[in-house]
């Protein structure tokens, strides 16, 4: 069975409480439960990880080598400046799908640039929690 690693970056543990006008009322636990249900439809295994710390995310990406077939990552604010996460994804060469709940291209200008996008196979933005479900479907398609 193919394995997918889902990584949630900084502040995503606060979903449902922070900036609900932007991110909505759905909590991270609710999103994770939906992801677990969605991967079953495609006969995929999933591991889900969240951290507010860049180095922990880098460590998790590096530890995925040889263990996971695809990475779905919402780097949160680290999207815009974490060369370390970008380089970790490039190093492991595991297909990665970048996900964002909001449309980063329609928000503040500093959010428009993703340093992750050039090493991801695709980017899904702006569909709220459904962005993750679309990423699972994309992963299933990529993994055959």
N, CA and C atoms as a LAMMPS dump frame, in Angstrom:
ITEM: TIMESTEP
0
ITEM: NUMBER OF ATOMS
432
ITEM: BOX BOUNDS ff ff ff
-5.0000000000000000e+02 5.0000000000000000e+02
-5.0000000000000000e+02 5.0000000000000000e+02
-5.0000000000000000e+02 5.0000000000000000e+02
ITEM: ATOMS id mol type element x y z
1 1 1 N 0.844 -1.187 0
2 1 2 C 0 0 0
3 1 3 C 0.884 1.244 0
4 2 1 N 0.537 2.2 -0.855
5 2 2 C 1.298 3.444 -0.941
6 2 3 C 1.042 4.301 0.3
7 3 1 N 2.089 5.047 0.703
8 3 2 C 1.998 5.847 1.928
9 3 3 C 2.172 7.335 1.629
10 4 1 N 1.31 8.113 2.257
11 4 2 C 1.321 9.566 2.11
12 4 3 C 1.619 10.192 3.466
13 5 1 N 2.511 11.149 3.465
14 5 2 C 2.819 11.931 4.661
15 5 3 C 2.167 13.298 4.503
16 6 1 N 1.333 13.676 5.465
17 6 2 C 0.725 15.002 5.48
18 6 3 C 1.417 15.815 6.565
19 7 1 N 1.925 16.978 6.181
20 7 2 C 2.616 17.866 7.114
21 7 3 C 1.861 19.184 7.198
22 8 1 N 1.504 19.549 8.418
23 8 2 C 0.876 20.838 8.687
24 8 3 C 1.908 21.719 9.397
25 9 1 N 2.107 22.922 8.908
26 9 2 C 3.095 23.817 9.479
27 9 3 C 2.56 24.684 10.606
28 10 1 N 3.292 25.768 10.894
29 10 2 C 3.002 26.636 12.034
30 10 3 C 1.588 27.207 12.037
31 11 1 N 1.023 27.235 13.218
32 11 2 C -0.266 27.852 13.524
33 11 3 C -1.475 27.079 13.008
34 12 1 N -1.258 26.012 12.265
35 12 2 C -2.408 25.248 11.777
36 12 3 C -3.102 24.511 12.921
37 13 1 N -2.391 24.297 14.016
38 13 2 C -3.02 23.716 15.206
39 13 3 C -4.061 24.67 15.806
40 14 1 N -4.08 25.91 15.379
41 14 2 C -5.023 26.919 15.886
42 14 3 C -6.248 27.094 14.983
43 15 1 N -6.363 26.258 13.955
44 15 2 C -7.522 26.374 13.061
45 15 3 C -8.814 26.25 13.851
46 16 1 N -9.808 27.014 13.436
47 16 2 C -11.083 27.05 14.135
48 16 3 C -11.119 28.13 15.198
49 17 1 N -9.926 28.643 15.558
50 17 2 C -9.82 29.699 16.579
51 17 3 C -9.205 30.971 16.016
52 18 1 N -8.294 30.82 15.063
53 18 2 C -7.566 31.988 14.559
54 18 3 C -8.122 32.446 13.219
55 19 1 N -8.257 33.717 13.082
56 19 2 C -8.674 34.338 11.824
57 19 3 C -9.735 33.51 11.093
58 20 1 N -10.832 33.256 11.781
59 20 2 C -11.88 32.404 11.204
60 20 3 C -12.472 33.017 9.937
61 21 1 N -12.363 34.326 9.79
62 21 2 C -12.844 34.96 8.56
63 21 3 C -11.988 34.579 7.355
64 22 1 N -10.769 34.141 7.594
65 22 2 C -9.865 33.703 6.523
66 22 3 C -9.845 32.181 6.423
67 23 1 N -9.711 31.509 7.575
68 23 2 C -9.468 30.064 7.585
69 23 3 C -10.692 29.23 7.944
70 24 1 N -11.762 29.856 8.391
71 24 2 C -12.979 29.132 8.711
72 24 3 C -12.972 28.549 10.112
73 25 1 N -14.038 27.824 10.41
74 25 2 C -14.258 27.274 11.755
75 25 3 C -13.784 25.822 11.894
76 26 1 N -13.405 25.19 10.798
77 26 2 C -12.987 23.795 10.851
78 26 3 C -11.665 23.684 11.595
79 27 1 N -11.583 22.747 12.531
80 27 2 C -10.356 22.552 13.31
81 27 3 C -9.398 21.623 12.578
82 28 1 N -8.161 21.621 13.015
83 28 2 C -7.173 20.722 12.43
84 28 3 C -7.56 19.267 12.682
85 29 1 N -8.079 18.961 13.855
86 29 2 C -8.526 17.59 14.127
87 29 3 C -9.607 17.161 13.148
88 30 1 N -10.521 18.057 12.832
89 30 2 C -11.578 17.735 11.865
90 30 3 C -11 17.51 10.469
91 31 1 N -10.057 18.353 10.075
92 31 2 C -9.39 18.157 8.779
93 31 3 C -8.671 16.824 8.757
94 32 1 N -7.95 16.502 9.823
95 32 2 C -7.215 15.238 9.877
96 32 3 C -8.146 14.04 9.769
97 33 1 N -9.3 14.105 10.426
98 33 2 C -10.274 13.007 10.324
99 33 3 C -10.775 12.871 8.888
100 34 1 N -11.023 13.982 8.233
101 34 2 C -11.455 13.947 6.827
102 34 3 C -10.366 13.358 5.931
103 35 1 N -9.115 13.72 6.185
104 35 2 C -7.999 13.163 5.414
105 35 3 C -7.953 11.65 5.594
106 36 1 N -8.081 11.182 6.827
107 36 2 C -8.046 9.735 7.098
108 36 3 C -9.156 9.003 6.366
109 37 1 N -10.323 9.609 6.283
110 37 2 C -11.43 8.992 5.54
111 37 3 C -11.155 9.017 4.043
112 38 1 N -10.627 10.126 3.555
113 38 2 C -10.374 10.271 2.115
114 38 3 C -9.322 9.285 1.616
115 39 1 N -8.249 9.07 2.375
116 39 2 C -7.203 8.152 1.906
117 39 3 C -7.719 6.719 1.806
118 40 1 N -8.687 6.36 2.636
119 40 2 C -9.267 5.005 2.571
120 40 3 C -9.906 4.756 1.205
121 41 1 N -10.522 5.781 0.648
122 41 2 C -11.169 5.659 -0.665
123 41 3 C -10.178 5.272 -1.752
124 42 1 N -8.924 5.631 -1.556
125 42 2 C -7.895 5.392 -2.568
126 42 3 C -6.904 4.312 -2.142
127 43 1 N -7.224 3.63 -1.052
128 43 2 C -6.372 2.561 -0.53
129 43 3 C -4.946 3.04 -0.296
130 44 1 N -4.851 4.189 0.346
131 44 2 C -3.564 4.757 0.732
132 44 3 C -3.441 4.723 2.248
133 45 1 N -2.209 4.651 2.725
134 45 2 C -1.936 4.827 4.15
135 45 3 C -1.518 6.275 4.354
136 46 1 N -1.776 6.789 5.547
137 46 2 C -1.413 8.181 5.818
138 46 3 C -0.808 8.311 7.209
139 47 1 N 0.159 9.177 7.302
140 47 2 C 0.668 9.643 8.59
141 47 3 C 0.537 11.155 8.564
142 48 1 N 0.089 11.718 9.678
143 48 2 C -0.15 13.158 9.757
144 48 3 C 0.72 13.751 10.855
145 49 1 N 1.332 14.885 10.526
146 49 2 C 2.285 15.528 11.431
147 49 3 C 2.036 17.034 11.412
148 50 1 N 2.093 17.66 12.574
149 50 2 C 2.006 19.116 12.664
150 50 3 C 3.113 19.619 13.571
151 51 1 N 3.733 20.727 13.157
152 51 2 C 4.737 21.36 14.001
153 51 3 C 4.756 22.857 13.752
154 52 1 N 5.064 23.584 14.804
155 52 2 C 5.268 25.028 14.707
156 52 3 C 6.747 25.365 14.53
157 53 1 N 7.581 24.335 14.348
158 53 2 C 9.028 24.521 14.322
159 53 3 C 9.621 24.051 12.993
160 54 1 N 10.29 24.954 12.325
161 54 2 C 10.867 24.69 11.012
162 54 3 C 11.786 23.464 11.021
163 55 1 N 12.67 23.38 11.997
164 55 2 C 13.617 22.262 12.049
165 55 3 C 12.929 20.915 12.201
166 56 1 N 11.849 20.863 12.97
167 56 2 C 11.097 19.613 13.114
168 56 3 C 10.46 19.201 11.789
169 57 1 N 10.003 20.178 11.025
170 57 2 C 9.416 19.878 9.714
171 57 3 C 10.502 19.365 8.769
172 58 1 N 11.663 19.986 8.794
173 58 2 C 12.793 19.509 7.974
174 58 3 C 13.154 18.076 8.367
175 59 1 N 13.249 17.812 9.659
176 59 2 C 13.561 16.455 10.125
177 59 3 C 12.52 15.451 9.637
178 60 1 N 11.251 15.828 9.69
179 60 2 C 10.176 14.923 9.266
180 60 3 C 10.273 14.642 7.769
181 61 1 N 10.543 15.644 6.983
182 61 2 C 10.709 15.449 5.537
183 61 3 C 11.88 14.517 5.267
184 62 1 N 13.002 14.757 5.92
185 62 2 C 14.178 13.905 5.713
186 62 3 C 13.895 12.46 6.123
187 63 1 N 13.144 12.274 7.203
188 63 2 C 12.843 10.912 7.675
189 63 3 C 11.86 10.19 6.763
190 64 1 N 11.224 10.92 5.844
191 64 2 C 10.265 10.318 4.909
192 64 3 C 10.953 9.518 3.807
193 65 1 N 12.23 9.783 3.583
194 65 2 C 12.967 9.12 2.514
195 65 3 C 12.92 7.604 2.687
196 66 1 N 12.431 6.922 1.654
197 66 2 C 12.34 5.469 1.695
198 66 3 C 11.143 4.938 2.454
199 67 1 N 10.351 5.826 3.061
200 67 2 C 9.194 5.404 3.858
201 67 3 C 7.865 5.866 3.275
202 68 1 N 7.881 6.975 2.527
203 68 2 C 6.656 7.548 1.988
204 68 3 C 6.776 7.732 0.481
205 69 1 N 5.621 7.663 -0.177
206 69 2 C 5.579 7.773 -1.63
207 69 3 C 5.155 9.16 -2.109
208 70 1 N 4.566 9.945 -1.216
209 70 2 C 4.119 11.288 -1.554
210 70 3 C 4.021 12.103 -0.264
211 71 1 N 4.247 13.408 -0.386
212 71 2 C 4.11 14.327 0.742
213 71 3 C 3.085 15.39 0.368
214 72 1 N 2.136 15.605 1.257
215 72 2 C 1.204 16.725 1.146
216 72 3 C 1.613 17.683 2.255
217 73 1 N 1.936 18.916 1.873
218 73 2 C 2.463 19.85 2.872
219 73 3 C 1.786 21.204 2.793
220 74 1 N 1.34 21.663 3.953
221 74 2 C 0.895 23.042 4.127
222 74 3 C 1.925 23.686 5.046
223 75 1 N 2.912 24.371 4.466
224 75 2 C 3.977 24.944 5.291
225 75 3 C 3.562 26.19 6.067
226 76 1 N 2.316 26.631 5.93
227 76 2 C 1.89 27.846 6.615
228 76 3 C 2.777 29.012 6.212
229 77 1 N 3.089 29.873 7.156
230 77 2 C 3.912 31.054 6.873
231 77 3 C 5.302 30.703 6.36
232 78 1 N 5.777 29.494 6.66
233 78 2 C 7.103 29.077 6.187
234 78 3 C 7.149 28.95 4.664
235 79 1 N 5.995 28.902 4.038
236 79 2 C 5.877 28.851 2.577
237 79 3 C 6.703 29.942 1.919
238 80 1 N 6.726 31.089 2.54
239 80 2 C 7.229 32.284 1.885
240 80 3 C 8.718 32.532 2.093
241 81 1 N 9.341 31.761 3.003
242 81 2 C 10.757 32.051 3.255
243 81 3 C 11.6 30.861 3.701
244 82 1 N 11.042 29.679 3.849
245 82 2 C 11.852 28.576 4.374
246 82 3 C 12.607 27.846 3.27
247 83 1 N 13.809 28.309 3.041
248 83 2 C 14.692 27.625 2.097
249 83 3 C 15.045 26.242 2.649
250 84 1 N 15.079 26.104 3.964
251 84 2 C 15.396 24.809 4.584
252 84 3 C 14.347 23.756 4.226
253 85 1 N 13.08 24.105 4.295
254 85 2 C 12.021 23.152 3.916
255 85 3 C 12.077 22.891 2.419
256 86 1 N 12.265 23.926 1.636
257 86 2 C 12.397 23.77 0.183
258 86 3 C 13.536 22.812 -0.149
259 87 1 N 14.681 22.998 0.484
260 87 2 C 15.839 22.144 0.202
261 87 3 C 15.625 20.711 0.675
262 88 1 N 14.932 20.527 1.795
263 88 2 C 14.635 19.169 2.279
264 88 3 C 13.741 18.442 1.287
265 89 1 N 12.715 19.122 0.781
266 89 2 C 11.841 18.5 -0.217
267 89 3 C 12.611 18.157 -1.486
268 90 1 N 13.481 19.055 -1.918
269 90 2 C 14.289 18.79 -3.109
270 90 3 C 15.229 17.607 -2.884
271 91 1 N 15.765 17.498 -1.687
272 91 2 C 16.739 16.44 -1.383
273 91 3 C 16.116 15.05 -1.384
274 92 1 N 14.908 14.921 -0.822
275 92 2 C 14.314 13.579 -0.715
276 92 3 C 13.696 13.112 -2.022
277 93 1 N 13.385 14.05 -2.91
278 93 2 C 12.836 13.722 -4.23
279 93 3 C 11.556 12.889 -4.152
280 94 1 N 10.764 13.118 -3.113
281 94 2 C 9.452 12.492 -2.984
282 94 3 C 8.447 13.485 -3.569
283 95 1 N 7.556 13.044 -4.452
284 95 2 C 6.581 13.988 -4.997
285 95 3 C 5.842 14.714 -3.866
286 96 1 N 5.82 16.045 -3.939
287 96 2 C 5.197 16.86 -2.895
288 96 3 C 4.111 17.735 -3.499
289 97 1 N 3.007 17.823 -2.774
290 97 2 C 1.89 18.673 -3.168
291 97 3 C 1.757 19.754 -2.102
292 98 1 N 1.852 21.009 -2.526
293 98 2 C 1.713 22.14 -1.6
294 98 3 C 0.242 22.51 -1.482
295 99 1 N -0.217 22.699 -0.245
296 99 2 C -1.626 22.964 0.031
297 99 3 C -1.759 24.222 0.891
298 100 1 N -2.784 25.008 0.591
299 100 2 C -3.142 26.147 1.434
300 100 3 C -4.659 26.252 1.502
301 101 1 N -5.169 26.543 2.677
302 101 2 C -6.605 26.699 2.859
303 101 3 C -7.123 27.939 2.13
304 102 1 N -6.392 29.03 2.25
305 102 2 C -6.786 30.278 1.592
306 102 3 C -6.036 30.411 0.27
307 103 1 N -6.518 31.307 -0.571
308 103 2 C -5.832 31.571 -1.825
309 103 3 C -4.717 32.575 -1.554
310 104 1 N -3.501 32.073 -1.403
311 104 2 C -2.364 32.93 -1.048
312 104 3 C -2.094 33.992 -2.109
313 105 1 N -2.542 33.751 -3.338
314 105 2 C -2.293 34.697 -4.427
315 105 3 C -3.285 35.858 -4.414
316 106 1 N -4.341 35.736 -3.625
317 106 2 C -5.355 36.796 -3.53
318 106 3 C -5.261 37.564 -2.213
319 107 1 N -4.213 37.274 -1.456
320 107 2 C -4.054 37.904 -0.137
321 107 3 C -2.942 38.947 -0.185
322 108 1 N -2.365 39.255 0.963
323 108 2 C -1.299 40.256 1.039
324 108 3 C -0.158 39.863 0.093
325 109 1 N 0.488 40.874 -0.45
326 109 2 C 1.525 40.629 -1.45
327 109 3 C 2.63 39.706 -0.94
328 110 1 N 3.012 39.822 0.341
329 110 2 C 4.1 38.984 0.849
330 110 3 C 3.738 37.496 0.812
331 111 1 N 2.448 37.169 0.733
332 111 2 C 2.02 35.773 0.669
333 111 3 C 2.009 35.218 -0.753
334 112 1 N 2.2 36.037 -1.743
335 112 2 C 2.097 35.595 -3.129
336 112 3 C 3.245 34.679 -3.542
337 113 1 N 4.387 34.851 -2.953
338 113 2 C 5.575 34.071 -3.333
339 113 3 C 5.703 32.834 -2.462
340 114 1 N 5.842 31.691 -3.113
341 114 2 C 6.118 30.442 -2.411
342 114 3 C 7.486 29.936 -2.827
343 115 1 N 8.369 29.744 -1.857
344 115 2 C 9.668 29.141 -2.173
345 115 3 C 9.54 27.624 -2.279
346 116 1 N 8.391 27.076 -1.872
347 116 2 C 8.139 25.638 -1.931
348 116 3 C 7.664 25.223 -3.319
349 117 1 N 6.868 26.073 -3.971
350 117 2 C 6.244 25.735 -5.252
351 117 3 C 7.217 25.183 -6.303
352 118 1 N 8.421 25.734 -6.442
353 118 2 C 9.312 25.213 -7.483
354 118 3 C 9.763 23.758 -7.281
355 119 1 N 9.65 23.236 -6.056
356 119 2 C 10.053 21.841 -5.822
357 119 3 C 8.843 20.935 -5.586
358 120 1 N 7.639 21.509 -5.682
359 120 2 C 6.411 20.721 -5.55
360 120 3 C 5.934 20.333 -6.946
361 121 1 N 5.184 19.229 -7.011
362 121 2 C 4.633 18.851 -8.316
363 121 3 C 3.374 19.644 -8.626
364 122 1 N 2.8 20.259 -7.597
365 122 2 C 1.614 21.079 -7.789
366 122 3 C 1.255 21.815 -6.524
367 123 1 N 0.328 22.754 -6.682
368 123 2 C -0.096 23.596 -5.566
369 123 3 C -1.624 23.698 -5.606
370 124 1 N -2.252 23.461 -4.47
371 124 2 C -3.703 23.57 -4.353
372 124 3 C -3.998 24.623 -3.295
373 125 1 N -4.68 25.693 -3.7
374 125 2 C -4.921 26.812 -2.788
375 125 3 C -6.364 27.284 -2.88
376 126 1 N -6.886 27.773 -1.757
377 126 2 C -8.116 28.522 -1.766
378 126 3 C -9.407 27.756 -1.585
379 127 1 N -9.35 26.465 -1.355
380 127 2 C -10.568 25.669 -1.234
381 127 3 C -10.877 25.279 0.206
382 128 1 N -10.269 25.982 1.164
383 128 2 C -10.494 25.65 2.559
384 128 3 C -10.063 24.224 2.845
385 129 1 N -10.738 23.543 3.767
386 129 2 C -10.363 22.163 4.096
387 129 3 C -10.398 21.222 2.888
388 130 1 N -11.225 21.559 1.911
389 130 2 C -11.303 20.727 0.697
390 130 3 C -9.974 20.704 -0.058
391 131 1 N -9.121 21.705 0.169
392 131 2 C -7.789 21.711 -0.464
393 131 3 C -7.037 20.425 -0.138
394 132 1 N -7.159 19.955 1.102
395 132 2 C -6.479 18.717 1.493
396 132 3 C -7.072 17.505 0.783
397 133 1 N -8.399 17.48 0.617
398 133 2 C -9.042 16.351 -0.05
399 133 3 C -8.632 16.309 -1.521
400 134 1 N -8.544 17.491 -2.133
401 134 2 C -8.071 17.562 -3.516
402 134 3 C -6.628 17.077 -3.615
403 135 1 N -5.826 17.389 -2.62
404 135 2 C -4.436 16.93 -2.611
405 135 3 C -4.358 15.41 -2.47
406 136 1 N -5.218 14.835 -1.636
407 136 2 C -5.247 13.368 -1.502
408 136 3 C -5.604 12.743 -2.843
409 137 1 N -6.612 13.302 -3.51
410 137 2 C -7.003 12.78 -4.828
411 137 3 C -5.853 12.914 -5.829
412 138 1 N -5.158 14.033 -5.783
413 138 2 C -4.015 14.23 -6.673
414 138 3 C -2.917 13.215 -6.358
415 139 1 N -2.657 12.985 -5.084
416 139 2 C -1.642 12.003 -4.691
417 139 3 C -2.008 10.619 -5.203
418 140 1 N -3.272 10.256 -5.061
419 140 2 C -3.726 8.941 -5.544
420 140 3 C -3.496 8.825 -7.052
421 141 1 N -3.784 9.885 -7.779
422 141 2 C -3.557 9.868 -9.211
423 141 3 C -2.089 9.746 -9.577
424 142 1 N -1.253 10.458 -8.871
425 142 2 C 0.188 10.408 -9.116
426 142 3 C 0.746 9.023 -8.807
427 143 1 N 0.247 8.433 -7.731
428 143 2 C 0.783 7.137 -7.281
429 143 3 C 0.154 5.959 -8.022
430 144 1 N -0.841 6.245 -8.837
431 144 2 C -1.464 5.179 -9.649
432 144 3 C -2.329 4.3 -8.826
